[in-house]
Amino acid sequence: EKYESLSIPNQLNLSPSSIKNYSECSFKFFMERELRLNESDIEEIDISNKEKGLWFHKIFQKILDDEQTFIKFWQENQSTEKRNALLREKFENELPNTVSKDFWQKVSNRYLSSVAKFIEHELILRNEFPQLKTVACEAKWSVYFDLVEQKWSKEKPDKGFLLKGTIDRVLLNQSTNKA
């Protein structure tokens, strides 16, 4: 009798996608069920593409700097839970610049799964090409195009333009000495 005034539902209707959303991200589930946002609205609540790219490049660089540790751990531990735990431990303080720690904890799993795929790709690559060595990451480059001579140049021409950028990674195959 004293609990009759409580409005506790005796039945809860959940769709398979709601259960999936909850298992992937309880925040996404909350936004869908409590705030009544549709999936496309929920996906918009995230970090910018530029911030994602900067974060991924920073994390991949840290993995490549300590690649033997990650490769060895991946080879010795087939458990997804153990692998994810290592990634959370190693990168828990590596937040994208524009994200709060609370928000990051709610969305980081989807990014860490991409990091795990990167490591798995590295294992396949290293298995297929064991002589590969990373010689540079985020390598800056620039070259001029001389409009008068119609050729590329390292020196600034009187009339021309500069082309520059960043190379994500340079690999050297030590058996062929080709990059």
Residue pairs with C-beta under 8 A, 6 or more apart in sequence:
17 39
18 29
18 32
18 33
21 28
21 29
21 32
22 28
22 29
24 109
24 110
25 106
25 107
25 109
25 110
26 106
27 106
27 107
28 42
28 106
31 37
31 41
31 42
31 45
32 38
32 39
32 42
46 107
47 55
47 96
47 98
47 99
47 107
48 98
51 96
51 97
51 98
51 99
52 96
52 111
54 96
54 97
55 94
55 95
55 96
55 111
56 111
56 114
56 115
57 138
57 168
58 94
59 91
59 94
59 115
60 115
60 118
60 137
61 137
61 138
62 90
62 91
62 94
63 70
63 115
63 118
63 119
63 122
64 134
64 137
64 169
67 122
67 134
70 86
70 119
70 122
71 119
71 122
71 123
71 126
73 83
73 86
74 83
74 119
74 120
74 123
75 123
77 83
77 86
80 116
83 116
83 119
84 109
84 112
84 113
84 116
87 112
87 115
87 116
88 108
88 112
91 112
91 115
95 101
95 104
96 104
99 107
125 132
126 132
129 173
131 173
131 174
131 175
131 176
132 171
132 172
132 173
132 174
133 171
133 172
133 174
134 169
134 170
134 171
134 172
135 170
135 171
135 172
135 179
136 167
136 169
136 170
137 168
137 169
137 170
138 166
138 167
138 168
138 169
139 166
139 167
139 169
139 170
140 164
140 165
140 166
141 164
141 165
141 166
141 167
142 162
142 163
142 164
142 165
143 152
143 153
143 154
143 162
143 163
143 164
144 152
144 153
144 154
144 155
144 156
144 157
144 160
144 161
144 162
144 163
145 151
145 152
145 153
145 157
145 160
145 161
145 163
146 152
146 153
146 157
146 159
146 160
147 157
147 159
147 160
147 161
148 157
148 158
148 159
148 160
149 157
153 160
156 162
170 179
171 179
172 178
172 179
173 179
